């Protein structure tokens, strides 16, 4: 298996620049793996496509508006993408007017330890503390920075929520710097059930669900459980080595509550199927898999790299978006349904005019 085996031609016109309105009007490619049969529906048709007794498992992570713009002491521009507070133990944090954060910084190499900068027209000040090394030991693009509220009047998290911009993928080609953020992106790059703040990218399959659709699914006897995976910076990055086994998989923090583990066990007991909403839910379920096709509740971080050859133990049905070429996400979907099949379905989706990536259409893979 080679990384180039997961490449495909994608015209720029197939990348969705804006979300479908309403959310559940997005197109849905439904494929039955056993019968090798495909149909074309809408996301709003899910109550008719899934079966009573099935369990929908969603990722309730909330995207932090973590992109901040500002000025360095010498007048040059600076851009921060906040990754996680330091130290990030996973324990609840008290609001504070001064906090240290791990951040991706531009320009990383020009910054000096101790340098002061202002952010978002003076809403916060920052101080560079330490530049972090890459895995190979060379200086990286990540820094530990100290953020402070002016005159200690607010806690930092509140100011980040108020002034930060959504960390949209670069292929959405939005304005940068001083340009105002689109209200559309502020609302739509977030699931309707998001609650646990900590992601730097959206669990994009979940963007298709509306409150009305969730209610209709429940009325049809389709249960729902939530887990949390804080989607990290590496989730959409292409694999840069030809041998996927040599790829250094990124780590992401997760919580699988006892209620979700119980819901999976209950679905098994009633012969219902476990439906992973997105690759992030899939990853947590498989990381927590135990004998008997159940999951064990817990919290931690995972570097699980699901690719062809991985034994899928828990997930029966996968609801997912269309993913980037040469990505770990495309490999995960291929592990579930087969590489040749997935590339064939992607080719069909392109021919049918489906829209790809974060704001694009969706695919439902059934047994």
N, C-alpha and C positions, 0 to 999 in steps of 0.2 A: 504494500500500500504506500502510495506517494501522495504528497500534498497536491501535486499537479493533477491528480486524479479527481480532485474536487474543485476544479476550475470550470467556469462556464462563461460564455459571452453574454454580457448584460448591457444593453443600450442605455445611455443616460436617460432617455425618455421614459424608461420603465421604472425609474426611481421616484417614488412618491414624494413630492415636495410639501404637500399639505394633506391633512387627514380627511377621510371621508366624513361627510355630515349627513345624518347623524352617525355616531360611531358604528352602530350595528348594521349600517347599510353597506359596509365593506363586502366585497365579494369573498366567497368561500369555496375553495377547491376541496371537494370531499372525495377521498380515495379509500376504497376497501381493499386492503392488502391481500386477503385470502382469495377474493374473487378477481383481483386485478381490474377493478371497475371504478371509473371516475365519473363524478357528476359535478355540476357547477351550480352553487346556491349563493345565498347571502348569509352573513353571520347571524342575522335575525332568525334564520331557519333552524338554529341549533336545537330548540325544544322539540322539533319534529325529527331531527336526525339522531339525537342521543336517545337513550332509553330510560324509562323509570327505573330507579335503583342505582343508576350511575352516580359517581361522585366526581364533582368538579373540584380540582385542587388549584387554588390561585395563590399568587405571590403578592402579599399586601405591603411590600416595601414602598416607601414614598421617596420620590426624587427630591433631593435637596437642591434649591436654586443656587448652585455652588460656584458659578462663574462670576468673578469679580474683576472689575477694571479700575485702574488707577494711574497715579503718577509717582515716579521715583523722585528722590530728593534732588536729583540733577535735572529734572524736567522730562525725562524719557517715560514712555508708556510702560506699564506693567500689567500682566494678566495672570490671575490666579484661578485654578480649578481646585477647590477644596475637596480632598479625598476622604479624610477622617480626622476627628479630633485626636489629640495626643495627651495622655496615653489612652488608647482605645481598648478598654477592657471589656466593653459590652455592657457594663453596669450603667444604671441611670446617672446622668450628669446633672449637677446643680447649675442653674443659670449663673453666668459669671461675666463681668465686663472685660475680662482679659483671659484669653485662651490660646493654647498652642495647637496648631493644626499641621497635618501633612498636606502639602499642596503641590500640584503641578504648576510650575512657574514659567512664564515667558517674559523676558529672556532669562533663562536659568544661569547661563554662563557669565552674564555681565553683573549679576547681583553679588554683593559682598556681605559676609556675615556682619551683623550689626546695622546694616543699612535700613533707614526708615522710609516708608512710603505711605501715601494716602490712597484710600479706596473709595470709589463711588462718590466723588465730589465731597470728600471729607466725612462721609458717614461713618467711616472707621479709619484707624491708622494701623499700619503693619510694620513688623520688624523682622528682618531675615535672621534666623538663628543658625541653621546648619543645612548645608547641601548634602543630600543623600547620594550614596553611590549606586550605580547599576549593579546587576547581578555579576557582571564581569569585573567589578571593582572600579571601573572608570566613573568619573563624575556624571551624575544623572540630571534629569530635568525636575526632580522632586526636591523640595525643601521642607524643613520644619520652619514654620513662620508663626510669629506671635501676632494675634489680632486683638485690638483694644477698642472699646467704645469710647467716644469722646467724653471727657469729664466723668467717666464711669456712670453715665446716665442710663444705659441699657445693657442687657446681656448680649454677648456676641451673636448667639444663635438667632435671637429676635432680629438683629440687624441684618444678618445674612438672609433670613427669610424675607425681609422687607426690601432689600436692595439688590440681592443676588439675581442672576439670570439663570434660566434653565440651561443645563449643559447638553445642548442638542448635538447630535452627530454632525460632523463637518459636512457630510454630503447633503444636508438640508440647506446649505448655502445661505444662512441668515446673516444679517448685518452684525457687525462686531463693534466693540468699543462703546462710544458714546451714543450710538443709535438706540432708540427705545426698544424694549422687548415687545414682541407681538403678544397681545392678549390671547390669541388663539393658542400659541405655544405654551403659555403659562398654564392654561387649562387642559389642553389636550395631550401634553406630554406627561400625563399623570393618569393612573387608573382611577375609576370612580370609587374603588374600595381601598385606596392607598391610605395607610395609617402609621406605619413604622418608618420614620425618616432615617435615611442613611444611604440611599442609592445615588450613584453618579450617572446612571443611565436607566431608562425606563424598562420594565419587563413588558416588552412591546406587544406580545400577544394579548395581554390583558387590556390594552387600550381600546379594544373593539367592544367591550361590554358596557352596556348602559344599566342603570338601576332597573329600568323596566324589563330588560331582557333577563336580568338576574331573577327578578320576581317571577317572570313567566317560566323560567327553568325550574324554579322551586315548585310552582303550581303543577308542573308535569312530573313531579316526583324525582327530580334530579337534585341531589344534595350538594352542599358546598362546604369546603374546609379551606382554611387559610394557613399558610406558612410564610416565613420571611427569608428572602435571600437578598442581601444588599448588593445589587448589581455593581460590579467594579469596572474600572477603567479598561481592563483587558478583554472584556467580553466580546467586543466587536473587532478586535485587532486580527488581521490575517496572520496565518502561520508563515514564518519566514524561513523555515528549514524544510528540506524536501522529505525528510523522514519525520512523520508526525510523532514518533516515539521520542524524538530528541527535543520536542517542543516543551518549553518551561511553562506549564499551565498556571494561570493566575489563581490566586486564592480569593475566596469570597466568604463573608460571614453569613451564617444562617441560624434560624430558630425553627424547629419543628415542634410545636406544642403538643401536649398530650391529647388535646381535643382532635387534632389532625390525625394522630396515630390511631386514636379510637375510631375515627370516621373511616379510615382505610380498612381497619379490621371489620367494621360493620358492613362496609360495601362488599368485602369478601364473603361475609356470612350470608348475605342476601343474593350472592352471585352477580353483584353489580360490577361495573368496570370502573377502574381508576383513570380519570381523564386529567392529564397534566395540562394546565393552561400555560404554555410557554416552556422554553428550554430551561428557564430558571427553576420553575417548580419541578420539572423532570429531574434536574440535577440534584436537588435536595432529597427528593423521594428515593432516588437510587443511592445517594450517599448514606442514607439512613436505612437502607434495606436490610432485612433480617430473614432467616429461613422461614419458609411458609408464606412468602410473598407479602409480608407485612413490613411496617416500618417502626423504628424505635424513636420515641421522642428524645429531643436533646438540642443542644446548641453548640456551636463551634465554628470552625472554618473548614472549607473543602477545596481541594485541588483536583477533584474528580474530573478526569478527561474521558468523556464518553465518545467512543469512535467505533467504527466497524470492528467486530470482534469482542466488544464489551457485552457481557451478559445482562440484558435488561430484565430486572426481577419484579418490579412493582407496577410500572406504567403499562396500561392496556391500550389507551387512546391518547393521541397527542394532537393538541390544537396549537398551531404555531404560525409565525409569519414566514416570509421568504427571506433567506439569509444571504450574507455576503459570500462571494466565491472564496475558497481557500480558508474558510473560517472554522473555528472549533464548533460553532453552532451548526453549520452545514454538516459537519462530521457526526454530530450528535443525532441529527435527524436521519442521517444515513445509517447509523447504528440501529435505529428503530425500524426502518423500512427498507434498507438496502440502498447502496450507492447508485447502482444503475437505475433503479426505479425512481429515486428522488431526482436525479438529473433529467430523466425522461419527463417527469411531472413538471419540473421547472421549465423545460423546453415547451411543454404544452401550455403552461401558464403564460409564458411570454407570447406565444402565438395567439392566445385568447385575450391578451391585453390586460392581464393582471398587473397590479402595481406592487413594487418590491420595497423591502426594508421597513424601517420603524413606523412610518405612516401608511404603509401599504396594506395589501389584502392579506388573507389568511388561508391556511390549509388545515384540514382535519384528516388525520390518518387513523383509520379504523382497522381492527383486526381482520 
